[in-house]
Amino acid sequence: MEFDGRPVTPGELGPLGLYNYGHFTSMRVEALHVRGLSLHLERLARDCGILFGVELDTGRVRHLARRVAENAPSPVIVRVTVFDPSLELGHPGSKVEPHILVSTRAAAAGGLPSLRLRSVCYERDLPAVKHTGLLGVLYHRRTAQLAGLDDALFTNSESRISEGATWNIGFVAGHRVVWPESDVLPGITMHLVKNVVAQIGMASTAVPLDLSDVSEMTSAFVTNVSVGVRPVRSIDDTPFSDDAPVLGLLRQSYMALPGEPL
């Protein structure tokens, strides 16, 4: 873990832990290459403008991320967090100077089991921003797991499907992939998988989806940078085919996408 290219101190991490005001992106780095790297950098620049009102030097971000990735095993998940350790709880409107924290965690192994999801009514703050405020999403993931399931699928007050704690969701209906049209974090992996869907000759559409609509779908899957494409076995009491050939094709085609040099 490095802060602006050097070891981080507890004092510098304190405001991030206490106030949790910042944003981040997580990238799967393999042989110092990243799928969708330019999209990750664009996200960081956009979110920095929204939360801090300043421009972010993405070239510097890239350099700092590579420093850490060079000393980590491959593949590895590299997280870049942008925050200001001098931010004060009572004066968040003061002038800010965002800094860069780069950390790593182990990359998920391939072939993870399909997910059993529990729907829950929950809408994230600033859903279009990948911010560090994770209390709500982790609470609902925890309660789903305590109930014997794997994760939570979020809906709004009208039962319209949006996303999960750390992933987007897609469905297969016949020869097309259906994405929920809702206020969600536009995931980098989802963006790349949409391109894959077109490459393999399938149609892709985004429409409002209610929980009552999922019974019409043959398969479901989630997308995020750690796992790529992961099948869904069930949502509440609705089962899905988690071994449909199209799911394997989507995953293999995504994993075959070339990465950009970090």
Secondary structure as a PSIPRED ss2 file (coil, helix, strand):
# PSIPRED VFORMAT (PSIPRED V4.0)

   1 M C   1.000  0.000  0.000
   2 E E   0.000  0.000  1.000
   3 F E   0.000  0.000  1.000
   4 D C   1.000  0.000  0.000
   5 G C   1.000  0.000  0.000
   6 R E   0.000  0.000  1.000
   7 P E   0.000  0.000  1.000
   8 V C   1.000  0.000  0.000
   9 T C   1.000  0.000  0.000
  10 P H   0.000  1.000  0.000
  11 G H   0.000  1.000  0.000
  12 E H   0.000  1.000  0.000
  13 L H   0.000  1.000  0.000
  14 G H   0.000  1.000  0.000
  15 P H   0.000  1.000  0.000
  16 L H   0.000  1.000  0.000
  17 G H   0.000  1.000  0.000
  18 L H   0.000  1.000  0.000
  19 Y H   0.000  1.000  0.000
  20 N C   1.000  0.000  0.000
  21 Y C   1.000  0.000  0.000
  22 G E   0.000  0.000  1.000
  23 H E   0.000  0.000  1.000
  24 F E   0.000  0.000  1.000
  25 T E   0.000  0.000  1.000
  26 S E   0.000  0.000  1.000
  27 M E   0.000  0.000  1.000
  28 R E   0.000  0.000  1.000
  29 V E   0.000  0.000  1.000
  30 E E   0.000  0.000  1.000
  31 A C   1.000  0.000  0.000
  32 L C   1.000  0.000  0.000
  33 H E   0.000  0.000  1.000
  34 V E   0.000  0.000  1.000
  35 R C   1.000  0.000  0.000
  36 G C   1.000  0.000  0.000
  37 L H   0.000  1.000  0.000
  38 S H   0.000  1.000  0.000
  39 L H   0.000  1.000  0.000
  40 H H   0.000  1.000  0.000
  41 L H   0.000  1.000  0.000
  42 E H   0.000  1.000  0.000
  43 R H   0.000  1.000  0.000
  44 L H   0.000  1.000  0.000
  45 A H   0.000  1.000  0.000
  46 R H   0.000  1.000  0.000
  47 D H   0.000  1.000  0.000
  48 C H   0.000  1.000  0.000
  49 G H   0.000  1.000  0.000
  50 I H   0.000  1.000  0.000
  51 L H   0.000  1.000  0.000
  52 F H   0.000  1.000  0.000
  53 G C   1.000  0.000  0.000
  54 V C   1.000  0.000  0.000
  55 E C   1.000  0.000  0.000
  56 L C   1.000  0.000  0.000
  57 D C   1.000  0.000  0.000
  58 T H   0.000  1.000  0.000
  59 G H   0.000  1.000  0.000
  60 R H   0.000  1.000  0.000
  61 V H   0.000  1.000  0.000
  62 R H   0.000  1.000  0.000
  63 H H   0.000  1.000  0.000
  64 L H   0.000  1.000  0.000
  65 A H   0.000  1.000  0.000
  66 R H   0.000  1.000  0.000
  67 R H   0.000  1.000  0.000
  68 V H   0.000  1.000  0.000
  69 A H   0.000  1.000  0.000
  70 E H   0.000  1.000  0.000
  71 N C   1.000  0.000  0.000
  72 A C   1.000  0.000  0.000
  73 P C   1.000  0.000  0.000
  74 S C   1.000  0.000  0.000
  75 P C   1.000  0.000  0.000
  76 V E   0.000  0.000  1.000
  77 I E   0.000  0.000  1.000
  78 V E   0.000  0.000  1.000
  79 R E   0.000  0.000  1.000
  80 V E   0.000  0.000  1.000
  81 T E   0.000  0.000  1.000
  82 V E   0.000  0.000  1.000
  83 F E   0.000  0.000  1.000
  84 D C   1.000  0.000  0.000
  85 P C   1.000  0.000  0.000
  86 S C   1.000  0.000  0.000
  87 L C   1.000  0.000  0.000
  88 E C   1.000  0.000  0.000
  89 L C   1.000  0.000  0.000
  90 G C   1.000  0.000  0.000
  91 H C   1.000  0.000  0.000
  92 P C   1.000  0.000  0.000
  93 G C   1.000  0.000  0.000
  94 S C   1.000  0.000  0.000
  95 K C   1.000  0.000  0.000
  96 V C   1.000  0.000  0.000
  97 E C   1.000  0.000  0.000
  98 P C   1.000  0.000  0.000
  99 H E   0.000  0.000  1.000
 100 I E   0.000  0.000  1.000
 101 L E   0.000  0.000  1.000
 102 V E   0.000  0.000  1.000
 103 S E   0.000  0.000  1.000
 104 T E   0.000  0.000  1.000
 105 R E   0.000  0.000  1.000
 106 A E   0.000  0.000  1.000
 107 A C   1.000  0.000  0.000
 108 A C   1.000  0.000  0.000
 109 A C   1.000  0.000  0.000
 110 G C   1.000  0.000  0.000
 111 G C   1.000  0.000  0.000
 112 L C   1.000  0.000  0.000
 113 P C   1.000  0.000  0.000
 114 S C   1.000  0.000  0.000
 115 L E   0.000  0.000  1.000
 116 R E   0.000  0.000  1.000
 117 L E   0.000  0.000  1.000
 118 R E   0.000  0.000  1.000
 119 S E   0.000  0.000  1.000
 120 V E   0.000  0.000  1.000
 121 C E   0.000  0.000  1.000
 122 Y C   1.000  0.000  0.000
 123 E C   1.000  0.000  0.000
 124 R C   1.000  0.000  0.000
 125 D C   1.000  0.000  0.000
 126 L C   1.000  0.000  0.000
 127 P C   1.000  0.000  0.000
 128 A C   1.000  0.000  0.000
 129 V C   1.000  0.000  0.000
 130 K C   1.000  0.000  0.000
 131 H E   0.000  0.000  1.000
 132 T C   1.000  0.000  0.000
 133 G C   1.000  0.000  0.000
 134 L C   1.000  0.000  0.000
 135 L H   0.000  1.000  0.000
 136 G H   0.000  1.000  0.000
 137 V H   0.000  1.000  0.000
 138 L H   0.000  1.000  0.000
 139 Y H   0.000  1.000  0.000
 140 H H   0.000  1.000  0.000
 141 R H   0.000  1.000  0.000
 142 R H   0.000  1.000  0.000
 143 T H   0.000  1.000  0.000
 144 A H   0.000  1.000  0.000
 145 Q H   0.000  1.000  0.000
 146 L H   0.000  1.000  0.000
 147 A C   1.000  0.000  0.000
 148 G C   1.000  0.000  0.000
 149 L C   1.000  0.000  0.000
 150 D C   1.000  0.000  0.000
 151 D E   0.000  0.000  1.000
 152 A E   0.000  0.000  1.000
 153 L E   0.000  0.000  1.000
 154 F E   0.000  0.000  1.000
 155 T E   0.000  0.000  1.000
 156 N C   1.000  0.000  0.000
 157 S C   1.000  0.000  0.000
 158 E C   1.000  0.000  0.000
 159 S C   1.000  0.000  0.000
 160 R E   0.000  0.000  1.000
 161 I E   0.000  0.000  1.000
 162 S E   0.000  0.000  1.000
 163 E E   0.000  0.000  1.000
 164 G E   0.000  0.000  1.000
 165 A C   1.000  0.000  0.000
 166 T C   1.000  0.000  0.000
 167 W C   1.000  0.000  0.000
 168 N E   0.000  0.000  1.000
 169 I E   0.000  0.000  1.000
 170 G E   0.000  0.000  1.000
 171 F E   0.000  0.000  1.000
 172 V E   0.000  0.000  1.000
 173 A E   0.000  0.000  1.000
 174 G C   1.000  0.000  0.000
 175 H C   1.000  0.000  0.000
 176 R E   0.000  0.000  1.000
 177 V E   0.000  0.000  1.000
 178 V E   0.000  0.000  1.000
 179 W E   0.000  0.000  1.000
 180 P E   0.000  0.000  1.000
 181 E C   1.000  0.000  0.000
 182 S C   1.000  0.000  0.000
 183 D C   1.000  0.000  0.000
 184 V C   1.000  0.000  0.000
 185 L C   1.000  0.000  0.000
 186 P C   1.000  0.000  0.000
 187 G C   1.000  0.000  0.000
 188 I H   0.000  1.000  0.000
 189 T H   0.000  1.000  0.000
 190 M H   0.000  1.000  0.000
 191 H H   0.000  1.000  0.000
 192 L H   0.000  1.000  0.000
 193 V H   0.000  1.000  0.000
 194 K H   0.000  1.000  0.000
 195 N H   0.000  1.000  0.000
 196 V H   0.000  1.000  0.000
 197 V H   0.000  1.000  0.000
 198 A H   0.000  1.000  0.000
 199 Q H   0.000  1.000  0.000
 200 I C   1.000  0.000  0.000
 201 G C   1.000  0.000  0.000
 202 M C   1.000  0.000  0.000
 203 A E   0.000  0.000  1.000
 204 S E   0.000  0.000  1.000
 205 T E   0.000  0.000  1.000
 206 A E   0.000  0.000  1.000
 207 V E   0.000  0.000  1.000
 208 P C   1.000  0.000  0.000
 209 L C   1.000  0.000  0.000
 210 D E   0.000  0.000  1.000
 211 L H   0.000  1.000  0.000
 212 S H   0.000  1.000  0.000
 213 D H   0.000  1.000  0.000
 214 V H   0.000  1.000  0.000
 215 S H   0.000  1.000  0.000
 216 E H   0.000  1.000  0.000
 217 M C   1.000  0.000  0.000
 218 T C   1.000  0.000  0.000
 219 S E   0.000  0.000  1.000
 220 A E   0.000  0.000  1.000
 221 F E   0.000  0.000  1.000
 222 V E   0.000  0.000  1.000
 223 T E   0.000  0.000  1.000
 224 N E   0.000  0.000  1.000
 225 V C   1.000  0.000  0.000
 226 S C   1.000  0.000  0.000
 227 V C   1.000  0.000  0.000
 228 G E   0.000  0.000  1.000
 229 V E   0.000  0.000  1.000
 230 R E   0.000  0.000  1.000
 231 P E   0.000  0.000  1.000
 232 V E   0.000  0.000  1.000
 233 R E   0.000  0.000  1.000
 234 S E   0.000  0.000  1.000
 235 I E   0.000  0.000  1.000
 236 D C   1.000  0.000  0.000
 237 D C   1.000  0.000  0.000
 238 T E   0.000  0.000  1.000
 239 P E   0.000  0.000  1.000
 240 F C   1.000  0.000  0.000
 241 S C   1.000  0.000  0.000
 242 D C   1.000  0.000  0.000
 243 D C   1.000  0.000  0.000
 244 A C   1.000  0.000  0.000
 245 P H   0.000  1.000  0.000
 246 V H   0.000  1.000  0.000
 247 L H   0.000  1.000  0.000
 248 G H   0.000  1.000  0.000
 249 L H   0.000  1.000  0.000
 250 L H   0.000  1.000  0.000
 251 R H   0.000  1.000  0.000
 252 Q H   0.000  1.000  0.000
 253 S H   0.000  1.000  0.000
 254 Y H   0.000  1.000  0.000
 255 M H   0.000  1.000  0.000
 256 A C   1.000  0.000  0.000
 257 L C   1.000  0.000  0.000
 258 P C   1.000  0.000  0.000
 259 G C   1.000  0.000  0.000
 260 E E   0.000  0.000  1.000
 261 P E   0.000  0.000  1.000
 262 L C   1.000  0.000  0.000
